[in-house]
Amino acid sequence: MDDYGGHGGAVRCAGSLLEPAITLGGVSTSWAELLGFATGALTVWLVVRQHVWNWPIGVANVILLGLVFLTVGLYADAALQIVSPPT
């Protein structure tokens, strides 16, 4: 098994996004998690304002969080990222 849980190409290409950005209390948070949270919050704000940029930001959110879920082995959650479209 490799550093990314044996998931191969797609996850390996996004390696820098999966590196720890911050560590608090012994728990590290990757750049993908931070950017996923930020794009999610921004998407909600854009939906409320009915702005067209909601869609591309929402797609980025789905990709980032899907990557995080795949990396940690949450395959059902990763599948839900594909099945349920951005808001």
One Martini backbone bead per residue (centre of mass of N, CA, C, O) as a GRO file, in nm:
protein
   87
    1MET     BB    1   0.098   0.036   0.021
    2ASP     BB    2   0.060   0.360  -0.007
    3ASP     BB    3   0.024   0.689   0.103
    4TYR     BB    4  -0.294   0.667  -0.034
    5GLY     BB    5  -0.420   0.370   0.019
    6GLY     BB    6  -0.404   0.247  -0.285
    7HIS     BB    7  -0.557   0.455  -0.513
    8GLY     BB    8  -0.368   0.594  -0.708
    9GLY     BB    9  -0.368   0.834  -0.952
   10ALA     BB   10  -0.568   1.062  -0.860
   11VAL     BB   11  -0.451   1.087  -0.574
   12ARG     BB   12  -0.151   1.121  -0.648
   13CYS     BB   13  -0.185   1.395  -0.808
   14ALA     BB   14  -0.305   1.529  -0.520
   15GLY     BB   15  -0.079   1.532  -0.297
   16SER     BB   16  -0.059   1.836  -0.202
   17LEU     BB   17  -0.358   1.841  -0.091
   18LEU     BB   18  -0.283   1.600   0.132
   19GLU     BB   19  -0.120   1.774   0.290
   20PRO     BB   20  -0.047   1.923   0.567
   21ALA     BB   21  -0.148   2.237   0.699
   22ILE     BB   22  -0.252   2.157   0.992
   23THR     BB   23  -0.195   2.123   1.358
   24LEU     BB   24  -0.430   2.010   1.611
   25GLY     BB   25  -0.397   1.810   1.872
   26GLY     BB   26  -0.258   1.589   1.662
   27VAL     BB   27  -0.437   1.692   1.415
   28SER     BB   28  -0.454   1.676   1.078
   29THR     BB   29  -0.499   1.911   0.800
   30SER     BB   30  -0.574   1.941   0.486
   31TRP     BB   31  -0.604   2.128   0.209
   32ALA     BB   32  -0.863   1.990   0.106
   33GLU     BB   33  -1.029   2.040   0.361
   34LEU     BB   34  -1.008   2.349   0.370
   35LEU     BB   35  -1.112   2.401   0.079
   36GLY     BB   36  -1.378   2.248   0.115
   37PHE     BB   37  -1.491   2.430   0.332
   38ALA     BB   38  -1.467   2.703   0.183
   39THR     BB   39  -1.638   2.623  -0.069
   40GLY     BB   40  -1.893   2.552   0.090
   41ALA     BB   41  -1.944   2.828   0.218
   42LEU     BB   42  -1.947   2.984  -0.050
   43THR     BB   43  -2.183   2.834  -0.180
   44VAL     BB   44  -2.398   2.915   0.021
   45TRP     BB   45  -2.372   3.219  -0.022
   46LEU     BB   46  -2.432   3.209  -0.332
   47VAL     BB   47  -2.715   3.089  -0.312
   48VAL     BB   48  -2.847   3.314  -0.150
   49ARG     BB   49  -2.758   3.525  -0.389
   50GLN     BB   50  -2.795   3.396  -0.673
   51HIS     BB   51  -2.518   3.298  -0.800
   52VAL     BB   52  -2.345   3.157  -1.070
   53TRP     BB   53  -2.074   3.069  -0.905
   54ASN     BB   54  -2.186   2.825  -0.755
   55TRP     BB   55  -2.115   2.594  -0.952
   56PRO     BB   56  -1.797   2.591  -0.971
   57ILE     BB   57  -1.756   2.586  -0.663
   58GLY     BB   58  -1.921   2.327  -0.615
   59VAL     BB   59  -1.743   2.140  -0.784
   60ALA     BB   60  -1.486   2.182  -0.621
   61ASN     BB   61  -1.607   2.072  -0.358
   62VAL     BB   62  -1.666   1.784  -0.457
   63ILE     BB   63  -1.377   1.710  -0.534
   64LEU     BB   64  -1.231   1.761  -0.266
   65LEU     BB   65  -1.413   1.578  -0.081
   66GLY     BB   66  -1.382   1.321  -0.248
   67LEU     BB   67  -1.079   1.296  -0.203
   68VAL     BB   68  -1.087   1.273   0.102
   69PHE     BB   69  -1.272   1.022   0.120
   70LEU     BB   70  -1.091   0.831  -0.043
   71THR     BB   71  -0.833   0.848   0.134
   72VAL     BB   72  -0.997   0.741   0.411
   73GLY     BB   73  -1.230   0.522   0.306
   74LEU     BB   74  -1.508   0.685   0.219
   75TYR     BB   75  -1.685   0.558  -0.030
   76ALA     BB   76  -1.982   0.646   0.009
   77ASP     BB   77  -1.922   0.950   0.029
   78ALA     BB   78  -1.785   0.970  -0.246
   79ALA     BB   79  -2.035   0.878  -0.409
   80LEU     BB   80  -2.220   1.114  -0.315
   81GLN     BB   81  -2.056   1.333  -0.467
   82ILE     BB   82  -2.155   1.224  -0.746
   83VAL     BB   83  -2.470   1.199  -0.715
   84SER     BB   84  -2.474   1.476  -0.572
   85PRO     BB   85  -2.523   1.777  -0.655
   86PRO     BB   86  -2.482   2.084  -0.646
   87THR     BB   87  -2.673   2.352  -0.512
   0.00000   0.00000   0.00000
